[in-house]
Amino acid sequence: MDERASITEIGKEFYQIRSLEKDFHRNIYLKRFIGPDGSIVPMIMDPGTRLDLKFLLPFLQDKIGGMENLKIIFLSHQDPDLTANLSLLMSNAPQSQLVTSIDTWRLVKMYGVPEKRVKTIESFNSNEILVKNTQHRLRFVPARYCHFRGSMMVYDYESRILFSGDLFGGVNTNLEGGIYATEDSWEGISLFHQLYMPSTVALKHTMERISILNPFPEIIAPQHGDIVAGENVYKFLGRLSSLTVGAELVSQADLQKEQALLAINNFFSYLQKNCDQVLKIFHEEFRKGKKIFTPLILINGRAMDLKVSPTVTFQQIIHILNTSPDARPYPNLRSIFLDIIKEAGLEFHWVEDE
């Protein structure tokens, strides 16, 4: 298998194909529904980009005899990082059908997919279906405006895995490595959601839809970031239910943002006077255009605006202090930064582990 991808069976006949970008990777999932007579109905979820074909095609050859045997292609939403392979797969898998929301179909039909091979979820009699030939149950769960009006999740009752699309996705902040989320993963999840989810209300409503699934999911498998399993399913579900994002985040009190910018710039001034090499780390991490997920806007070395909440920004700064080799010779910097935050009139409690 290509060294840029890892392959893991995360549930019964439910596989994750994970690209290995350090900062922000993609997850493609394959479920093999196997009937009593041994018949196999393969379903691929969010099949990724052309960058993924080098390891995706050998994987499909190994597990289902080639992409031509795909039967169901599920899209959670319309973004190109998950839809770019759609026309290639469907043209080579003549028996396959696309299953997605009508809002997603309205956009991905631009790939030239024949309408007769599309099943919109809204056209089903209910959100729950039986897979033809194997009788496995699937449930489609709307994720309205998270981050697209037509976003959909799919729940596999057999494995008790919820494929969540962009929900629960995150930037890679898991210090322990591996494919499963740890407490460190929450930083990347909250940053991603505050950047890309447009509405706190929509996010809360979607968490409520997940919470009433019966039986409750044992695993949540997002299109980006780490797989959420065990007690973290409950923990992160609760946190996302109360996370401020999007329009509501923008409308938060300007005073809190000004206090946060003051604290950050005071810390940068301290670094400039006492350990300039550490300040260069932040300039490199946060300079305009360097990374997609920078939490603040830096102009001429000064923090001018926040793209996420002060809390998430502070977490990102401490993460850099904890992980950068150039910052390790200065173990007191985190305490100094926390003191500066307090002096600015803000409350921020850093907890190593819950």
C-alpha positions in Angstrom: 0.0 0.0 0.0 1.2 3.5 -0.7 3.2 5.0 2.2 1.2 8.1 2.1 -2.0 6.4 3.4 -2.9 4.2 6.3 -5.7 1.6 6.1 -7.6 0.5 9.2 -10.7 -1.6 9.8 -12.5 0.5 12.4 -15.7 -1.6 12.6 -17.2 -4.7 11.1 -16.3 -4.5 7.4 -15.9 -0.7 7.8 -12.5 0.6 6.6 -10.8 4.0 7.0 -8.3 5.1 4.3 -6.4 8.0 5.8 -4.0 10.3 3.8 -1.0 11.3 5.9 -0.7 15.0 5.5 0.7 16.3 8.8 -1.6 19.3 9.3 -4.9 18.4 7.6 -5.6 15.0 6.1 -8.6 13.4 4.4 -10.5 10.3 5.4 -12.2 8.0 2.9 -14.3 5.2 4.2 -15.5 1.9 2.6 -18.2 -0.3 4.1 -18.7 -3.9 2.8 -22.2 -5.1 3.4 -22.1 -8.9 3.2 -25.4 -10.8 2.9 -26.3 -14.3 4.2 -25.5 -15.8 0.8 -22.1 -14.1 0.7 -23.1 -11.4 -1.7 -21.2 -8.1 -1.2 -22.5 -4.6 -1.6 -19.6 -2.1 -1.3 -20.3 1.6 -0.3 -17.7 4.3 -0.5 -18.1 7.5 1.5 -16.6 10.8 0.3 -14.1 9.3 -2.2 -11.6 12.0 -2.0 -9.3 13.7 -4.6 -7.1 12.7 -7.5 -4.2 12.8 -5.0 -5.8 9.8 -3.2 -6.1 7.5 -6.3 -2.6 6.1 -5.9 -3.6 4.3 -2.7 -7.4 4.2 -3.1 -7.4 2.1 -6.3 -5.1 -0.6 -4.9 -7.2 -0.7 -1.8 -10.4 -1.2 -3.8 -8.7 -3.9 -5.8 -7.8 -5.7 -2.7 -11.1 -5.4 -0.8 -13.8 -5.6 -3.6 -11.9 -6.7 -6.7 -11.6 -3.2 -8.2 -13.5 0.1 -8.4 -15.8 -1.4 -11.0 -17.5 -3.4 -8.3 -18.6 -0.3 -6.3 -22.4 -0.2 -5.8 -23.1 2.8 -3.6 -21.2 6.2 -3.5 -22.2 8.4 -0.7 -21.4 12.1 -0.6 -21.8 14.1 2.7 -21.7 17.4 0.8 -20.3 19.0 -2.4 -16.8 20.2 -1.6 -14.1 19.1 -4.1 -11.8 17.5 -1.5 -14.4 14.7 -1.3 -16.1 14.8 -4.7 -13.2 15.1 -7.2 -13.1 11.3 -7.8 -16.9 11.0 -8.4 -17.0 11.0 -12.2 -14.0 8.6 -12.5 -15.5 6.1 -10.1 -19.0 6.2 -11.6 -17.8 5.9 -15.1 -15.8 2.8 -14.2 -18.5 1.3 -11.9 -21.5 1.0 -14.2 -23.7 -0.6 -11.5 -23.0 2.1 -8.9 -25.5 4.7 -7.7 -24.8 8.1 -6.1 -26.7 8.7 -2.9 -26.7 12.2 -1.5 -28.9 15.1 -0.6 -30.8 17.0 -3.3 -28.8 20.2 -2.4 -25.5 18.4 -3.0 -26.8 16.8 -6.2 -27.7 20.3 -7.5 -24.0 21.1 -7.5 -22.2 17.8 -8.2 -24.2 17.1 -11.3 -21.7 19.5 -12.9 -19.4 16.5 -13.0 -21.6 15.0 -15.7 -23.1 12.2 -13.6 -26.3 10.8 -15.3 -29.4 11.7 -13.3 -30.8 8.2 -13.6 -28.0 6.9 -11.5 -28.7 9.3 -8.6 -30.8 8.7 -5.5 -31.5 11.8 -3.5 -32.1 11.1 0.2 -35.2 13.3 0.2 -36.8 10.9 -2.4 -36.8 8.0 0.1 -39.9 7.3 2.1 -37.9 7.7 5.3 -34.4 8.5 6.4 -33.8 4.8 7.1 -33.3 2.3 4.3 -32.4 -1.4 3.8 -29.4 -2.2 1.5 -30.6 -4.2 -1.4 -29.6 -7.9 -1.3 -28.0 -7.8 2.2 -30.9 -6.1 4.2 -28.5 -4.1 6.3 -30.0 -0.9 7.8 -28.7 2.6 7.1 -30.0 5.8 8.5 -29.3 9.2 6.9 -29.0 12.1 9.4 -29.3 15.7 8.2 -26.5 18.1 9.3 -28.2 21.3 8.0 -25.8 24.2 7.6 -22.9 22.2 9.1 -21.3 23.5 7.0 -23.6 23.3 4.0 -27.4 23.3 3.8 -27.5 19.9 2.2 -24.9 18.2 4.5 -25.8 14.7 5.4 -24.3 12.0 7.7 -24.9 8.2 7.4 -25.3 5.8 10.3 -24.4 2.1 9.9 -26.4 0.1 12.4 -24.3 -3.0 12.0 -21.0 -1.4 13.1 -22.6 1.5 15.1 -20.4 3.9 13.2 -21.7 7.4 12.2 -19.9 8.8 9.2 -20.2 12.5 10.0 -18.7 14.3 7.0 -17.1 17.6 8.1 -18.7 17.4 11.6 -16.2 16.3 14.2 -13.4 17.0 11.7 -10.3 18.8 12.8 -6.8 20.0 12.2 -4.2 17.5 13.4 -3.3 18.4 17.0 -3.2 14.9 18.4 0.2 14.7 20.0 0.0 10.9 20.6 -0.4 10.0 16.9 -2.6 7.2 15.7 -6.0 7.4 14.2 -8.2 7.8 17.3 -9.0 11.1 19.0 -7.4 12.0 22.3 -7.9 15.1 24.5 -5.3 16.8 22.3 -7.6 16.4 19.3 -10.2 18.8 20.7 -8.0 21.8 20.0 -8.0 20.9 16.3 -11.7 20.1 16.3 -12.7 23.4 17.9 -10.5 25.4 15.6 -11.9 23.7 12.5 -15.5 24.2 13.6 -15.0 27.9 14.5 -13.5 28.5 11.1 -16.0 26.6 9.0 -19.3 26.1 10.8 -21.6 29.1 10.1 -24.1 28.8 12.9 -24.0 27.9 16.6 -27.8 27.1 16.4 -27.3 24.7 13.4 -24.4 23.0 15.2 -26.5 22.5 18.3 -29.5 21.1 16.4 -27.3 18.6 14.6 -25.7 17.4 17.9 -29.3 16.9 19.1 -30.0 14.7 16.0 -27.0 12.6 16.8 -27.8 12.3 20.5 -31.2 10.6 19.8 -29.8 7.9 17.5 -30.7 4.5 18.9 -28.6 2.6 19.5 -26.2 5.4 20.2 -23.1 5.5 18.0 -19.9 3.8 19.3 -17.7 5.6 16.8 -18.0 8.9 14.9 -15.9 8.9 11.7 -15.3 12.3 10.2 -14.0 13.2 6.7 -11.0 15.0 8.3 -9.1 14.5 11.5 -9.2 11.8 14.1 -11.9 9.1 14.6 -13.9 9.7 17.8 -14.5 6.6 19.9 -15.4 5.6 23.4 -16.0 8.2 26.0 -14.9 10.9 23.6 -18.1 10.5 21.6 -20.1 11.8 24.5 -17.4 14.3 25.6 -17.0 15.9 22.2 -20.7 15.8 21.4 -21.4 17.8 24.5 -18.6 20.3 23.8 -19.8 20.9 20.2 -23.3 21.4 21.5 -22.1 24.5 23.3 -19.3 25.7 21.0 -19.8 29.2 19.6 -19.1 29.4 15.9 -19.9 31.4 12.8 -22.3 34.3 12.9 -22.6 34.1 16.7 -18.8 34.1 17.1 -18.5 37.2 14.9 -21.1 39.0 17.1 -19.3 38.3 20.4 -18.4 41.4 22.4 -15.6 43.4 20.7 -14.1 44.1 24.1 -13.1 40.5 24.7 -11.4 40.3 21.3 -9.5 43.6 22.0 -8.4 42.2 25.4 -7.2 39.0 23.7 -5.3 40.9 21.0 -3.7 43.1 23.7 -2.6 39.9 25.6 -1.2 38.3 22.5 0.8 41.4 21.4 2.1 41.9 24.9 3.3 38.3 24.8 4.9 38.8 21.4 6.7 42.0 22.9 8.0 39.9 25.7 9.3 37.3 23.3 11.0 40.0 21.2 12.9 41.2 24.2 13.8 37.9 25.8 13.8 35.1 23.2 13.4 36.4 19.7 13.9 32.9 18.2 10.6 31.8 19.7 8.8 34.9 18.3 10.1 33.9 14.9 8.2 30.6 15.3 4.9 32.4 15.7 5.6 34.7 12.8 6.3 31.7 10.6 3.2 29.8 11.9 0.8 32.7 11.6 2.1 34.8 8.7 -0.5 35.5 6.0 -0.9 32.8 3.5 1.2 30.2 5.3 -1.5 27.9 6.5 -5.2 27.4 6.1 -5.9 27.2 9.8 -4.1 30.1 11.3 -6.4 31.4 14.2 -5.4 35.1 13.8 -4.4 37.7 11.3 -0.8 38.9 11.7 0.4 42.0 10.0 3.9 43.4 10.3 4.4 41.1 13.3 1.4 42.2 15.2 -1.9 40.4 15.9 -4.6 42.5 14.2 -7.7 40.3 14.3 -8.9 36.9 15.5 -10.5 34.4 13.1 -11.7 32.2 16.0 -12.5 32.7 19.7 -9.9 34.0 22.2 -10.0 30.6 23.9 -9.2 28.6 20.8 -6.5 31.1 19.8 -4.8 30.8 23.2 -5.0 27.0 23.0 -3.2 27.2 19.6 -0.4 29.4 21.0 0.2 27.1 24.0 0.2 24.1 21.6 3.0 25.7 19.7 4.9 26.5 22.9 4.5 22.8 24.0 5.5 21.2 20.8 8.0 23.4 19.0 11.7 22.3 19.6 12.8 25.9 19.6 10.5 26.7 22.5 11.4 23.8 24.7 14.5 25.5 26.2 12.1 28.1 27.7 9.6 26.0 29.8 8.4 29.1 31.7 6.9 30.8 28.6 3.5 29.1 29.1 3.2 30.5 32.6 4.3 33.9 31.4 1.6 33.8 28.7 -1.1 32.7 31.2 -0.1 35.6 33.5 -0.3 38.1 30.6 -3.8 36.8 29.7 -4.9 37.3 33.3 -3.4 40.8 33.4 -5.5 41.6 30.3 -8.6 40.9 32.3 -9.5 37.6 30.6 -10.2 34.2 32.1 -8.5 31.2 30.5 -7.9 27.9 32.2 -5.4 25.5 30.6 -6.0 21.9 31.5 -3.5 19.3 30.5 -6.0 16.3 30.8 -9.5 16.0 31.9 
